[in-house]
Amino acid sequence: MNIFVGSLSFKTTEEELQKEFEAFGEVASVKIILDHETFKSRGFAFVTMPDRDQATAAITALNGREINGFALKVNEARPKEPGGGPGRERSGAGYANSNRTSPGFGSGAGSAGGGYKKDRTSGLRDVADLDIYDTKGGRSGSHGKKGRGGGHGSGGRSGGGRPSY
């Protein structure tokens, strides 16, 4: 049986955990989960015990027991959720969800309001006069022959822009 051990002190070692669990029977493995970047304990571990009855006894006895100043949370491990479990989806900025093929940036289901908003013109009087690169108040593409865009409908630096009619 796979056992989750949470609320571990960062000083707790795999050997200490193995010793605690061996009091209830055979321990196949002990693995303290480490941070990928710092290689320090993330504060939880998994213990595998082949005998279900012994594992259940260990869970009952060790749940709440204090080791290195921390009261352990011990229970049967649940299978890992697909997609890395909860807390993996970024909210507020970036892609709206883990499906990066969705149209738009920050649009669609799961978006928390961050990223690019398609309708940024609400409350403006005339959308036709909106050009973020034009400081003279003209229409998009009205830079003339010597302007940055170089012609009608250039839309400033972005290249495409709206055609000027």
C-alpha positions as a Python dict, from the first residue, in 0.01 Angstrom:
ca = {
    (1, 'M'): (0, 0, 0),
    (2, 'N'): (126, 347, -86),
    (3, 'I'): (109, 589, 209),
    (4, 'F'): (120, 967, 197),
    (5, 'V'): (309, 1138, 481),
    (6, 'G'): (256, 1512, 499),
    (7, 'S'): (356, 1798, 728),
    (8, 'L'): (715, 1677, 751),
    (9, 'S'): (990, 1886, 902),
    (10, 'F'): (1246, 1980, 640),
    (11, 'K'): (1504, 1814, 867),
    (12, 'T'): (1332, 1473, 864),
    (13, 'T'): (1528, 1207, 674),
    (14, 'E'): (1413, 901, 483),
    (15, 'E'): (1596, 686, 741),
    (16, 'E'): (1394, 840, 1026),
    (17, 'L'): (1068, 776, 842),
    (18, 'Q'): (1169, 418, 760),
    (19, 'K'): (1244, 353, 1128),
    (20, 'E'): (902, 490, 1234),
    (21, 'F'): (713, 278, 980),
    (22, 'E'): (919, -42, 1034),
    (23, 'A'): (773, -61, 1384),
    (24, 'F'): (451, -176, 1211),
    (25, 'G'): (595, -412, 949),
    (26, 'E'): (800, -438, 633),
    (27, 'V'): (872, -115, 444),
    (28, 'A'): (941, -153, 73),
    (29, 'S'): (1041, 209, 9),
    (30, 'V'): (1052, 560, 154),
    (31, 'K'): (1076, 864, -72),
    (32, 'I'): (1084, 1224, 53),
    (33, 'I'): (978, 1448, -234),
    (34, 'L'): (1234, 1717, -321),
    (35, 'D'): (1198, 2049, -496),
    (36, 'H'): (1331, 2021, -853),
    (37, 'E'): (1535, 2341, -834),
    (38, 'T'): (1666, 2354, -476),
    (39, 'F'): (1674, 1979, -402),
    (40, 'K'): (1531, 2052, -57),
    (41, 'S'): (1239, 1864, 98),
    (42, 'R'): (894, 1981, -7),
    (43, 'G'): (758, 1866, 329),
    (44, 'F'): (594, 1538, 227),
    (45, 'A'): (688, 1181, 145),
    (46, 'F'): (554, 849, 22),
    (47, 'V'): (608, 523, 206),
    (48, 'T'): (529, 186, 46),
    (49, 'M'): (437, -111, 265),
    (50, 'P'): (353, -443, 93),
    (51, 'D'): (115, -568, 366),
    (52, 'R'): (-215, -378, 372),
    (53, 'D'): (-297, -461, 736),
    (54, 'Q'): (44, -340, 855),
    (55, 'A'): (12, -24, 645),
    (56, 'T'): (-332, 49, 792),
    (57, 'A'): (-195, 2, 1144),
    (58, 'A'): (93, 239, 1067),
    (59, 'I'): (-146, 504, 929),
    (60, 'T'): (-366, 483, 1238),
    (61, 'A'): (-73, 500, 1481),
    (62, 'L'): (143, 762, 1307),
    (63, 'N'): (-123, 1011, 1197),
    (64, 'G'): (-77, 1309, 1430),
    (65, 'R'): (249, 1180, 1582),
    (66, 'E'): (508, 1451, 1628),
    (67, 'I'): (846, 1406, 1459),
    (68, 'N'): (1108, 1684, 1465),
    (69, 'G'): (850, 1929, 1598),
    (70, 'F'): (583, 1864, 1332),
    (71, 'A'): (263, 1660, 1372),
    (72, 'L'): (252, 1418, 1078),
    (73, 'K'): (-48, 1382, 851),
    (74, 'V'): (-53, 1018, 741),
    (75, 'N'): (-310, 857, 511),
    (76, 'E'): (-344, 625, 215),
    (77, 'A'): (-203, 791, -95),
    (78, 'R'): (-451, 870, -370),
    (79, 'P'): (-353, 816, -733),
    (80, 'K'): (-192, 1115, -900),
    (81, 'E'): (-446, 1329, -1084),
    (82, 'P'): (-394, 1367, -1459),
    (83, 'G'): (-225, 1692, -1560),
    (84, 'G'): (-14, 1727, -1247),
    (85, 'G'): (-294, 1767, -995),
    (86, 'P'): (-451, 2082, -856),
    (87, 'G'): (-266, 2411, -862),
    (88, 'R'): (-94, 2351, -1195),
    (89, 'E'): (-317, 2575, -1406),
    (90, 'R'): (-189, 2929, -1416),
    (91, 'S'): (-449, 3191, -1349),
    (92, 'G'): (-441, 3563, -1409),
    (93, 'A'): (-188, 3569, -1690),
    (94, 'G'): (-49, 3357, -1965),
    (95, 'Y'): (-248, 3092, -2142),
    (96, 'A'): (-606, 3045, -2027),
    (97, 'N'): (-562, 2674, -1968),
    (98, 'S'): (-314, 2397, -2031),
    (99, 'N'): (-454, 2346, -2381),
    (100, 'R'): (-225, 2588, -2561),
    (101, 'T'): (-399, 2536, -2893),
    (102, 'S'): (-703, 2734, -2780),
    (103, 'P'): (-767, 3049, -2983),
    (104, 'G'): (-640, 3373, -2838),
    (105, 'F'): (-426, 3453, -2542),
    (106, 'G'): (-614, 3442, -2214),
    (107, 'S'): (-945, 3378, -2388),
    (108, 'G'): (-1183, 3090, -2356),
    (109, 'A'): (-1282, 2875, -2061),
    (110, 'G'): (-1069, 2893, -1753),
    (111, 'S'): (-940, 3242, -1811),
    (112, 'A'): (-903, 3446, -1496),
    (113, 'G'): (-899, 3779, -1675),
    (114, 'G'): (-528, 3807, -1743),
    (115, 'G'): (-343, 3828, -2066),
    (116, 'Y'): (-473, 3989, -2385),
    (117, 'K'): (-826, 4121, -2390),
    (118, 'K'): (-988, 4139, -2731),
    (119, 'D'): (-1227, 4428, -2655),
    (120, 'R'): (-1014, 4704, -2505),
    (121, 'T'): (-1223, 4979, -2661),
    (122, 'S'): (-1523, 4983, -2427),
    (123, 'G'): (-1597, 5337, -2317),
    (124, 'L'): (-1414, 5505, -2607),
    (125, 'R'): (-1613, 5739, -2830),
    (126, 'D'): (-1475, 5652, -3173),
    (127, 'V'): (-1284, 5328, -3224),
    (128, 'A'): (-1169, 5445, -3571),
    (129, 'D'): (-946, 5710, -3410),
    (130, 'L'): (-770, 5462, -3184),
    (131, 'D'): (-406, 5401, -3278),
    (132, 'I'): (-165, 5339, -2995),
    (133, 'Y'): (135, 5437, -3210),
    (134, 'D'): (-12, 5759, -3346),
    (135, 'T'): (49, 6057, -3117),
    (136, 'K'): (-93, 6313, -3363),
    (137, 'G'): (-455, 6195, -3330),
    (138, 'G'): (-489, 6078, -3688),
    (139, 'R'): (-626, 5754, -3820),
    (140, 'S'): (-432, 5432, -3851),
    (141, 'G'): (-212, 5434, -4159),
    (142, 'S'): (-208, 5812, -4200),
    (143, 'H'): (168, 5844, -4152),
    (144, 'G'): (220, 5939, -4514),
    (145, 'K'): (497, 5830, -4746),
    (146, 'K'): (777, 5894, -4498),
    (147, 'G'): (597, 5747, -4194),
    (148, 'R'): (707, 5435, -4014),
    (149, 'G'): (455, 5206, -4175),
    (150, 'G'): (532, 5330, -4525),
    (151, 'G'): (188, 5338, -4679),
    (152, 'H'): (-184, 5309, -4645),
    (153, 'G'): (-319, 5062, -4391),
    (154, 'S'): (19, 4987, -4238),
    (155, 'G'): (-111, 5011, -3882),
    (156, 'G'): (211, 5148, -3737),
    (157, 'R'): (479, 4909, -3613),
    (158, 'S'): (257, 4605, -3608),
    (159, 'G'): (265, 4569, -3984),
    (160, 'G'): (-94, 4467, -4059),
    (161, 'G'): (-338, 4714, -3916),
    (162, 'R'): (-674, 4822, -4051),
    (163, 'P'): (-695, 4950, -4405),
    (164, 'S'): (-759, 5325, -4422),
    (165, 'Y'): (-1056, 5390, -4649),
}
